[in-house]
Amino acid sequence: MKLVSWNVNGLRACVTKGFYDYFAEVDADLFCLQETKLQEGQIEMELGDAYKTYWNYAEKKGYSGTAVFTRVEPLSVRYGMEEDYEPEGRLLTLEFEGFYLVNVYTPNAKRDLSRLDYRLEWEERFRRYLVELDAKKPVILCGDLNVAHKEIDLKHPKPNLGNSGFTLEEREKMTQLLGAGFTDSFRHFYPDRTDVYSWWSYMPKVRERNVGWRIDYFVVSARLEPALIDSQIDCHVLGSDHCPVVLTLNEEALCTK
């Protein structure tokens, strides 16, 4: 089974920049998007009959939003955490026979950290939500988590210490999530790999020089580790300031967990 997660930073723009070529090439069973930045009826996806589509739109136009395209029909779909309502469209949970898929676009603390308190409170609620799901069946979490967890996860850690996405508080919330029984799938396979990132600033020559951050993840319930085959970051794929991340699992092993 192959799963893809991609912050497309505006789906309508991304489809003009090679989205469909990559979609066909990667041939995923589950394809998750963040920052779709659209409302219902503003795009008609050309995915063929094999995929069912689920969308969580933000109330604010041109902002946030998540989507999941899946070959397997879910048992249930949830929009939001405690309640089936989430005005920024940041969360979609699809329940399948062997696992929950959680697609998330984590709130940004903002450059001036004016939203840091909200972000930290949101992280607390989100971790509780994931732990509650995990008590029922394993969880596969994917999306833009808006944090570089360790110094190895961004090109220039020291000058960025304390900046949005690399504050001690945000990094500690990621540590707490992993400590609650979850695994960062990329670091599971590549604990020491450097210079592999999923987001680059739009500033000139930043991507060409690979001055990036790894803030897009597949995080799984630790008991799913035996089902993991590989976790990759498709750095070569353009179309957004983020690139896709890919998780491959043994479907037979997954269904027995």
N, C-alpha and C positions, 0 to 999 in steps of 0.2 A: 504494500500500500504506500502511495506517495502523497505527501501533503506539501502544499506551498503556501507561504505567507508573504504578502507584499504590500507595503505602504506605497500606494500609487500616487499620492499627493495630487489628487484630482483625476478621477477615472476618465472623464471625457477628454482630457488632454492626453492621458497615457495611451488611449486607444489609437491616437494619431501618431504615436511614437514607438510602435512595434509591439503593443500589448498582445495582440492576437497571434503574432508570430511566436512569441515566447509561450503563450498559453498552449498552442498546438504542439510546440516542441517538447515542453516539459511533461505533458500528458498526465496531469495529476488526477488523483481520485477526489481530493478535496483541495479547493483553491480559495484562500482567504485573503480579503482585502481590508486595508485600513485607509482612512482619509479619502473616501470616495467623493466627498464634496459635491453631493447632488441630492435632489429630492425625487420622489417617486414620479416616474413618467419622463424623466429628463434624459434617459438613455435606453436604447434597445440593444441588449447584448446579443451577439451572434456566436453562441456557444454550441449550437446544435441541440438535438433532443436528449442527449445523454445526461445533461446536467439540470438539476433543480437549483433555483437561486433563492437566496434569503437575504434580506436587506434590513439594516437598522439605520434609518435616516436621522440626522440631526434636525432639530426644529429650526435652527439658524441656517439660512440658505448659504450654500457654498462652503460648508464647514464640517469637519470631522466625518463621521459615518463609517460603517463597516458593512461587509457583505461576505457571504460564503456561497461558493458554487460547488455542488456535490453530486457525484454519480450515485451515491447511496442515499436513499430517502431516510431522513432521521426519524427517530421515534417521537421526538418532541423538539421544539425550538423555544428558546427563551430570549427575551430582549431586556437586558438590564440584569441587576443582581437580586436584591431582596424583593423587588416588585418588577412586574413586566412593563416597565416604563423607564426610559433613560433618555433625557432630552437632548444629550449630545451624541447619541447614536454610537456609543463607544464599545458596546459589548453585545456579542451574539454567542449563545450557548446552544449547541446541537447535541442531542443525546443519541448515541448509537448503541447497538447491542453490547459491545464490549468496552465502550469508553464514552466520556464526554469530550467534545471539542469546544474549547473556549477561545474565541477570536476577540482580541482586545486592542484598542487604541488608548493607551494610558495617558491621562492628562499631563500636559507639559507644565512644569513649574513656572514657566516664562523667564525671559532673560533677566528681569529685575527681581525674580523669585517672589513676585507678588501672589502667585498661586501655589507656593510651596506648602503652606498649611493645608489647603484643600487637597493637594496631591497626597500628602502624608495620611490624611484622614481617609481618603479614597483607597489608598494602599492597604490600610488596616481592614476596611470592609471587604476589599477584594480578596485578601488572603483568607479571611474567614469564609468567604463564599467558596473559594477553591477547596479549602479543607473540608467543608460540608459536602461538596460534590465528591471529593476523593473518598469519603467514608462510604459512598454508595457504589462507585465504580471508578476505575482509573481515569485520570484527566490528561488531556493533551492541550496545553495552553500555547497559543501562538499570537504573534503580533508585534507591534511597535510598543515596547515597554518604556521607551523614553529614558533609559538609564544605561550607562556604561558601567558594568558592575565592578570590574577591577582595572588597574592601570594598564594591563595588557589589552584592554578592550577599546582603547583609543590611542591615536597617534601621539598626542602631546598631553599626557596626564597632568604634569605638574602645573603648567599655566592654566589648566582648566579646573583645577581643584576648587570646589565651591561654586562653580558655574552650574546653571540649570542642566540637569542630566548627569552631573558628576558631583553633586553635593554629598557630604558624608551621610546625610539623612536619607536621601534617595537610595544610595548604595546599601545602607543598612537594611532598608525595607526589602531589597532584593536578597540580601543574605538571609533575612528572616523567612522569606518565602521558600528559599531552597532548604533551609533548616526545618521546614514544616513537612518535609517528605517529598520534595520535588528535585528534579535534575535538569540542569542546563545541558541540553542534548549536544550542543556544539562542543562545549568544554569536556563533556563525557568522552568524546572521541579525540579531541585535539586540545588537551589541557595547556599546552605550551605554545600553540601556534600564534604567531604575531602577524601584524600587518594584514589582517583579514577583517574588513569592516562592512557594514550594511547601510551606512548613511554618510553623506558628504555634504558640506555646505555648498551653496551655489556661488560662493565667492570664486573669482577667476583662478583657474589652474589647480584648485583644491583636489578635485577628483583625479585629475591627471597625475598629481603627485601622491595620491592615495593618502591624503590627510583626513582620515575618517574616524568614525565611531561605530562600534558594534552595539546597536540598541534594538535590533530586531531578533526575536528569539523563537525557538521551540523549547518549551519547558514541559517536562512530563512527570507524572507520578513515578517515584523512584522504582516502584515494583514493575514498571514497564521497561526498565533497562534491558532485560534479556530479549525483548522484542525489537530493539533498535538495530537497524542495519547501518545507517549513516545519517549525518546531519551536515548539510552543505550551505554555503553562502554563494549565490550566483553573482559575484561582483562584476562580471562582464556585461550584465544586462542593464541597459539604459532605459530611459522612459520616465524616470522619477529621480528625486534626490536620494531615494532609498533603492536598494536592490532586493530581489526576492531571496528568501531563505527556504530551504527544502529539507524535509524530514522523510526518510524511508524506513518503513517498519515491516517486520514479518507479520503478515495479516493473521496467519494461523496462530502464532504465538500470542498476538494481541488479543484474540478472541477468547483465549483461555485464562487471561489474567483477571 
